[in-house]
Amino acid sequence: MKSIFDLTKREQRIVIVIVAALVAVAFAKHLLENRSRPLPGGSTPTPTSSPTVHSEEEQPDSDDSR
C-alpha cells in the first residue's frame, strides 16, 4: 500500500508549485489591501476638536437643580 507522503519527484514538484502559488496569491492580496487603506498618520490631517470653555453665564447653577 502506498503512503500518502511517498510521492515521486514529479508529484513533489507539483505540490511545491501549488503551495508557492497559494503563498504568492495571499501575499499579493495582502499588499493590495494595505495599499488601498490610508495610513493613520497620512498626509491629510484630521481635524481635532478642542475642549470648549463656557463662561459663567452659560454654566447652569447648581442651586437651581430641582
Buried (B, 14 or more C-beta within 10 A) or exposed (E): EEEEEEEEEEEEEEEEEEEEEEEEEEEEEEEEEEEEEEEEEEEEEEEEEEEEEEEEEEEEEEEEEE
